[in-house]
Amino acid sequence: MYLILKTTESELVKYIINFRLPRYDELPVMGLYLEQVANYLNEYLHAISETPITSSMISNYVKHKIISKPIKKLYDRDQIASLIFIALAKNILQLNDLKKGLVIQQGSYSTKVAYDYFCVELENNLQYVFGLKDENKMEDNAPSPEKIMLHNMILTISYKIYLTKYFELYDITKNKG
């Protein structure tokens, strides 16, 4: 049993060591259609996301006014950045709380600033949770209450990703042995 757990722990690092989300300025400048958005999100999130994002999920977020309606069926950078956040946070928050989180962000920072901060914090937290960093420091030395809340949310997302990957690899390793 110990061999299974030891193998699983070493395999976990593969998911995180090179993980990086695109920054706001790297998101598509041209709007994307619904199916393109789903494919784009899944391309970046497949290594850490529990379930793929579908077109119907995205449409549901629009329907529930969690993100704004696309203009001429095209989703812009702000919507794509919000959807990346939603895709990761949906596993730990209810839809109403996701909406509150986005409202808090929009009242505090531009989508560009909030999204880029989210990316850096997520990558740092994942490195810490997966054992690649010894310390988990916030990027901001004097964080606002909103940033502290976001940091804790991201830490929760990171632990959820770790546990999901751990159990997936445990099952795979156990079935091989």
C-alpha positions as CSV (number, residue, x, y, z in Angstrom):
1,M,0.0,0.0,0.0
2,Y,2.9,2.4,0.8
3,L,4.3,1.9,-2.7
4,I,1.0,2.9,-4.3
5,L,0.9,6.1,-2.2
6,K,4.5,7.0,-2.9
7,T,4.0,6.5,-6.7
8,T,0.9,8.6,-6.5
9,E,2.6,11.5,-4.8
10,S,5.4,11.6,-7.3
11,E,3.0,11.5,-10.2
12,L,1.0,14.5,-8.8
13,V,3.8,16.9,-9.5
14,K,3.4,16.3,-13.3
15,Y,0.1,18.1,-13.3
16,I,1.4,21.3,-11.7
17,I,5.0,21.8,-12.5
18,N,4.4,23.6,-15.8
19,F,0.9,24.7,-15.3
20,R,0.2,28.4,-16.3
21,L,-2.9,30.2,-17.2
22,P,-2.9,32.8,-19.9
23,R,-2.7,36.3,-18.6
24,Y,-5.4,38.8,-19.6
25,D,-3.4,40.3,-22.4
26,E,-2.8,36.8,-23.8
27,L,-6.5,36.0,-24.0
28,P,-8.0,36.2,-27.5
29,V,-8.4,39.8,-28.8
30,M,-11.0,38.7,-31.3
31,G,-14.3,37.5,-29.8
32,L,-14.9,33.8,-29.7
33,Y,-18.1,31.9,-30.4
34,L,-19.6,29.7,-27.7
35,E,-18.1,26.4,-28.9
36,Q,-14.7,28.1,-29.4
37,V,-14.8,29.5,-25.8
38,A,-15.5,26.0,-24.4
39,N,-12.6,24.5,-26.4
40,Y,-10.3,27.4,-25.3
41,L,-11.2,26.9,-21.6
42,N,-10.7,23.2,-21.7
43,E,-7.4,23.5,-23.5
44,Y,-6.0,25.4,-20.5
45,L,-7.9,23.7,-17.7
46,H,-7.8,20.0,-18.7
47,A,-4.8,19.2,-16.4
48,I,-6.5,20.5,-13.3
49,S,-10.3,20.7,-13.9
50,E,-12.6,18.0,-12.7
51,T,-15.1,18.2,-15.6
52,P,-14.8,19.8,-19.0
53,I,-16.6,23.0,-19.6
54,T,-19.5,22.6,-22.0
55,S,-21.3,25.1,-24.2
56,S,-24.5,24.5,-22.2
57,M,-22.6,25.4,-18.9
58,I,-21.5,28.7,-20.4
59,S,-25.0,29.4,-21.7
60,N,-26.3,28.7,-18.2
61,Y,-23.9,31.2,-16.7
62,V,-25.2,33.8,-19.1
63,K,-28.8,32.8,-18.3
64,H,-28.2,33.2,-14.6
65,K,-26.5,36.5,-15.2
66,I,-23.2,35.4,-13.8
67,I,-21.5,36.7,-16.9
68,S,-22.9,39.2,-19.4
69,K,-24.5,38.2,-22.7
70,P,-22.1,37.9,-25.6
71,I,-22.3,40.6,-28.2
72,K,-23.3,39.3,-31.6
73,K,-22.7,35.8,-30.2
74,L,-19.0,36.6,-29.5
75,Y,-17.4,36.4,-26.0
76,D,-14.8,38.9,-25.2
77,R,-11.7,38.9,-22.9
78,D,-13.6,39.9,-19.8
79,Q,-16.1,37.1,-20.3
80,I,-13.4,34.6,-21.0
81,A,-11.4,35.7,-17.9
82,S,-14.5,35.4,-15.8
83,L,-15.3,32.0,-17.2
84,I,-11.8,30.7,-16.3
85,F,-12.4,31.8,-12.8
86,I,-15.9,30.3,-12.8
87,A,-14.6,27.0,-14.2
88,L,-12.3,26.6,-11.3
89,A,-14.4,28.1,-8.5
90,K,-17.6,26.2,-9.5
91,N,-16.2,23.1,-7.7
92,I,-16.1,24.8,-4.3
93,L,-18.8,27.5,-4.5
94,Q,-22.5,27.6,-5.3
95,L,-23.7,29.7,-8.2
96,N,-25.0,32.4,-6.0
97,D,-21.6,32.7,-4.3
98,L,-19.8,32.7,-7.6
99,K,-21.9,35.6,-8.7
100,K,-21.1,37.4,-5.4
101,G,-17.4,36.8,-5.9
102,L,-17.6,38.4,-9.4
103,V,-19.6,41.3,-8.1
104,I,-17.0,41.9,-5.3
105,Q,-14.2,41.7,-7.9
106,Q,-16.0,44.1,-10.3
107,G,-16.5,46.6,-7.4
108,S,-12.9,46.4,-6.4
109,Y,-10.7,46.0,-9.5
110,S,-10.9,45.9,-13.3
111,T,-11.3,42.4,-14.8
112,K,-7.7,42.6,-16.1
113,V,-6.2,43.4,-12.7
114,A,-8.4,40.9,-10.8
115,Y,-7.8,38.1,-13.4
116,D,-4.1,38.5,-13.6
117,Y,-3.9,38.5,-9.8
118,F,-6.1,35.4,-9.7
119,C,-3.7,33.6,-12.2
120,V,-0.6,34.4,-10.1
121,E,-2.2,33.5,-6.9
122,L,-3.6,30.2,-8.3
123,E,-0.2,29.2,-9.7
124,N,1.6,30.0,-6.5
125,N,-1.0,28.2,-4.4
126,L,-0.9,25.1,-6.6
127,Q,2.9,25.0,-6.3
128,Y,2.6,25.2,-2.5
129,V,-0.2,22.6,-2.2
130,F,1.5,20.2,-4.5
131,G,4.7,20.5,-2.5
132,L,6.8,22.4,-5.0
133,K,7.1,25.5,-2.7
134,D,7.8,25.6,1.0
135,E,6.0,28.8,1.6
136,N,2.6,30.2,0.7
137,K,2.9,33.9,0.6
138,M,0.3,36.3,-0.9
139,E,1.6,38.5,-3.7
140,D,0.3,41.6,-1.9
141,N,2.1,42.7,1.3
142,A,-0.9,44.8,2.5
143,P,-3.9,42.9,1.2
144,S,-7.4,44.2,1.2
145,P,-10.2,42.1,2.7
146,E,-11.3,41.2,-0.8
147,K,-7.8,39.9,-1.7
148,I,-7.7,37.9,1.6
149,M,-11.0,36.3,0.6
150,L,-9.8,35.6,-2.9
151,H,-6.5,34.1,-1.5
152,N,-8.5,31.7,0.7
153,M,-10.8,30.8,-2.1
154,I,-7.9,30.0,-4.4
155,L,-6.3,28.0,-1.6
156,T,-9.5,26.0,-1.3
157,I,-9.6,25.5,-5.1
158,S,-5.9,24.3,-5.0
159,Y,-6.6,21.8,-2.2
160,K,-9.7,20.5,-4.1
161,I,-7.6,20.1,-7.2
162,Y,-4.9,18.3,-5.2
163,L,-7.3,15.9,-3.6
164,T,-9.1,15.1,-6.9
165,K,-5.8,14.3,-8.7
166,Y,-4.5,12.3,-5.7
167,F,-7.6,10.1,-5.6
168,E,-7.6,9.7,-9.4
169,L,-3.9,8.6,-9.4
170,Y,-4.5,6.4,-6.4
171,D,-7.2,4.5,-8.3
172,I,-5.1,4.2,-11.4
173,T,-2.0,3.0,-9.5
174,K,-4.1,0.6,-7.4
175,N,-5.7,-0.9,-10.5
176,K,-2.3,-1.5,-12.1
177,G,-0.9,-3.3,-9.1
